[in-house]
Amino acid sequence: MTNLPPIKLQTRPGATGIRVEPTGVRGVDLYHFPWIQDPRGDLTVSEFGRGFPFQPKRYFIVFGVSAGTLRGEHAHKTCHQFLICAQGSCTAVVDDGVNRRDVILNNPSVGLYMPPMIWGTQHTYSNDGALLVFASDYYDPGDYIRDYGAFRNALAGSR
């Protein structure tokens, strides 16, 4: 397993298009969305079906996470996920069984795309941290792999 150096977001207002940045973990990308500054408040925007990696069928928000608590700790067999820290910050760990990387999410104009069969864990939430997650599928408990050893075995079986 290779632990890649953490990614700390380098974002600035003024971007008008979507920029996709690979993370070094198989299929996992950072999406930098337009960030528009306005005296009334900043805005970031994207449209499902245009520049978004899949068509979401559900969303959930993780917030109120106590210090030291881990969230996630699973992979999906078929579901795609897209994580945006809408407020505050948290660290997302993405792991493809070969490479692992921490991504510090601290700007709502950046999202982390996770394809199926990526182990994901989130930690180090700020007191005001709110992680918005879009999912490509409706909730299905059978789609989850919750044991890291089983995840590694599933990856080995697909090679």
N, C-alpha and C positions, 0 to 999 in steps of 0.2 A: 504494500500500500504506500503510495506517495502522498504525503501531506503537502499540498501546494501552499504558497504564502497567501495570507488573507487578502481579500479584495476590499479596499476602502473606497467608497464611491467618490468620484471626482466629477461633480455636476455643477453646472452654472446655468443661470437663467438665459433665455434668448434662443435656445434651440427651437427650430421650427419643424424639423422632421424627426422620424424615429431612427435611432441608431442602435444596432444590435452588436453586442460585444460577447465573444465566447469567453467562457470561464476556465477552460482546460479540463473540465469534467464532461464526459460524453453527453452531448446533446443539451447541456445546461447553458443558457445564455442570459445575459443581462440586457434588458430593453430600456433604452433611455428615451423617454417620451418628451414632447415639447413642454417647455416650462415658460409660461408667459407671466411676466411681472406686470402688475397693475397697482396703482395707488389704493384701490379698493380691496386688494388681496390677490395673491398669486393663484395661478391656475395651471394644472397639467391635464392632458387629455389624450385619449385614444378611442378608437372605434372598433367594436367587435366585428370581425370580418375584414377589417382593413388594418394591416400591420400588427394584428394580435395573433399569436401562434395557434389558437384554436377558438372554437365557439363555446363559451361557458354555458353550463347547465345549472350550476349552483355557485353560491359563494358562502363563505363564513368569515367571521372576524374573531381573532384571538386577542384578548385584552385582559387587563387586570392580572397579569402573570406575576407571581411572587418571585423575588430574588432567588436565584439558584435553581429555579424550576426549568426542566426540559420539556419541550413540546415536540410534537411530531413523532420522531423515533419510529419511522416506518417507511415503506416503499409501497407504490401502487403497481399492480400488474398491468393495467390498461389505462388508468386515469392520468391525464395531464394536469399539472397545477401551475398557477402563476401567483407569485407572492409579491405584495406591495406593502411596505410599512407605511400606512397612511398617516400615522402620527408617531412621534418619538423614534425609537430605534430598537432593533434586535439583530442578532447574528443568526444567519441561516447556514447550516452545514449541509453541503451536497456531496454525495459519495456514490461513485459508479462501480465500486468494487476494486478499482485500480487506482483512481485518484480521488482525493478528498480535499475540499476547500471550504474555508469559512468566508462568507460574504456578509459584510456589515451593511445592513439595510437601514438607511437613515434619511431618505429623501423620497417623498411620494411621487416624484417624477421618474423613478426607476423601479422596474419590476424584474423579478427573477423567475425565469421559465424553467420548470422541471418536467421533463418527459417521463413516461412510465419507466419503472425499474431503476429509479434513482433513490437511494436512501436519504431521507431528509430529517433533520433535527433543527429545532430553533431554541435559542437560549439568550441570556443576557438582555432581557427586555428592559428598556427604560421604564420608569414609573408610569409614564404616559403612553407607553408603546401600544400600538394597535396594528396588528398584522391582518391585512385583507387578503384572502385567498380565493381565487377563482378556480373552479374545477370543471373539467370537460364532461364529467358524468355525474348523474345523480348518485347519492350515497349508496354504497354497496359494501357491506362489511367483508364480503368474500374477495374484494379487490385488494385488500390490505395484506401486506406481509409485515408482521410486527416483531419478528425475531431476526436479528442480524445474520445469524448462522443460516437460517432458511433462505434469506435474501442472497447470501453468497452462493449457496447451493443452487438456487434458481438461476443465477447468472452463469454458473459453471455448466448447468444443463443446457443453456441456450447457445453455448459456444460451439 
